[in-house]
Amino acid sequence: MTVRVNGKVVTPAGVIAQGCVEVKGDRISAVAEYPSGRDGHWIVPGFVDIHSHGGGGHTFTTGDAGQARAAAAFHLRHGTTSLVASLVSSPFELMRSATVAFAPLVRDGVLAGIHFEGPYLSAARCGAQNPEFLRDPSVDELTELIKVGEGAVRMVTLAPERPGALATMEMLTRHGVVAAVGHTDGTYEQTRAAVAAGASVGTHLFNGMRPVHHREPGPVVALLAAPNVICELVADGVHLHEGTLTFATSTAGPERCALVTDSMAAAGMPDGEYELGGQAVTVRDGVARLSPDGAIAGSTLTMDRALRNAVASGVPVPDAVRMASTTPALAVGLGDQVGSLQAGLRADLVVLDDDLEIVRVMRAGVWVE
C-alpha cells in the first residue's frame, strides 16, 4: 500500500512549498512537487536525538531495558524517531550490563545506539557527572563494551587531556565508534590533537567546557573551527543563550550543528525530585539542577521544543530541521538510513502545524498512535 503525505516538504535541497512524500512499506519511495492549491502542514524528517538520558519519567542511566523502551516511546511521541541512549559516568560493571541490556533494543530499532558520556571526563568540568566514578580512559574497558555490544556502542565522550585519551580516540575510530570531546578543561591545542586522533563530535558545546578566552581559545573555538566536527547544541534556553546558539550556528553552519536534548527522566514530567547517575536532582520551573549545588543536570527538553526554540532564536526553519534530523544522523553514521526525506531512506517523518507543534509522527512507514 502507498501512503502520500502532502504539505510543505523540507528536503536537503530546500523546501517544496507544495510537495508530497510517498511511502511504500517502511521506505520513502518518492519526494516530489504535488500542487494542491492550498498550503499544508510542514512535513519534516523524523528527529534524531544523539544525546538523551531519558524522558517521561524513565531513564537510560540504570541500564534497565524496560525503562529504556518507555523513554524511547515518550520521545517518539515528540517526533524523535531515532534515539541514542546516553549513560552518565558509572562503574564499569554498570556500563557492561547496560550494553548487554540495550544491545537487543538497538537490533530491534527501539534505540539507535548507546552513548557513554563518561566516565573518562575532567573532574574540573564534570558538571552533573558523578565525580566518584571519573577515571582515565581505558582501552580494555571500551574494547569489552564494543565486543559485547555487537555494534550497539555508537559514541563515547572523553576529555582529551586525560592520560590515554588520544590513543583511546584512535581505537574508537578504528572500530567505527564516534569519539566525542566533552566535559573537558583541555586547551585549544589538546582539543586539536583530539580532532587529529579522530574526534568528530563536540558534546553539548560550551557546556562542561573550559570557557573561551582571547589568549586561550580552549575547546569551543577548536571544535567550531574543525571542518569535520559536528557540535551538539542544547536549545532549551538554559544551557545556551539564544545569541550563543545563533552564533554557533552561523559559525559552523547547520550542516555542522546538531540539536540535542540532553534530557533526563524529568522531561515531560512535573517539577519535583529526581535522580541522575546516583545524584539527587531538583526540577523547578522545568529546569533540572543538582541538589544542593545547583549545577545544570541535563534538561527537560524534547526535540520538537528544541526545534521551536531554535527557530524562535532566528534559525530559519530548513536549517533548524537539518540540525534536528540530518546533521545528527550524519554525526553518528546513520545518514544513509534516516535523517532526511529522500527516496530509499526509512519512512520517518513528522507533520507540524504552522506553529511547529506536532500533528502526527510516522516511524518506518507506520503512524505513531
Buried (B, 14 or more C-beta within 10 A) or exposed (E): EEBEBBBBBBBBEEBBEBBBBBBBEBBBBBBEEBEEEEEBBBBBBBBBBBBBBBBBBBBBBBBBBEBBBBBBBBBBBBBBBBBBBBBBBBBBEBBBBBBBBBBEBBEEBBBBBBBBBBBBBBEEBBBBBBEEBBBEBBEEBBBBBBEBBEBBBBBBBBBBBBEBBBEBBBBBBEEEBBBBBBBBBBBBEBBBBBBEBBBBBBBBBBBBBBEBEEEEBBBBBBBBBBEEBBBBBBBBBBBBEBEBBBBBBEEBBBBBBBBBBBBBBBBBBEBEEBBBBBBEBBBEEBBBBBBEEEBBBBBBBBBBBBBBBBBEBBBEBBBBBBBBBBBBBBBBBBBEBBBBBBEEBBBBBBBBEEEBEBEBBBBBBEEBE
